[in-house]
Amino acid sequence: MTEPDTDAPVAAVMAYSTADHLPAVRAFAQRQAEQLGLTPERTMSLVIAVSELVTNTLQHTSGGGLVRIWAENDQFACDVVDGGPLRSFGGPMPAADADRGRGLAIVERLCDQVSTVAGAEGTVVRLRFALAAG
């Protein structure tokens, strides 16, 4: 897994700090994905992935975070930034009877690429999707 460049050319940013912001974050992610050319199916995958990450942030950290979205080099990119610990991806899907723990596994399966880095601004989880050719 490669570390994301945290100096990416961001097109749109939205801050969130409470569960009340979750519907607006989902709508923001959907609107940006549609404007930047992500297919409808991939847009829904993005919305689910962002929702999982933001929910995780709100449940396990304090202070909320940011969602940053842009497109470059035929790629759609989305960062979910928060003050929590570095997340671990790549694990197996929890058992069907598990109470918790599916969110990060779901995110990884929905996106073309997921990378993480911890830096001065917190933890950045970058989601990438290939954009459909012109």
Helices and strands as residue ranges (DSSP letters): E 12-16, G 19-21, H 22-35, H 40-60, E 65-72, E 75-82, H 103-110, E 113-119, E 122-130
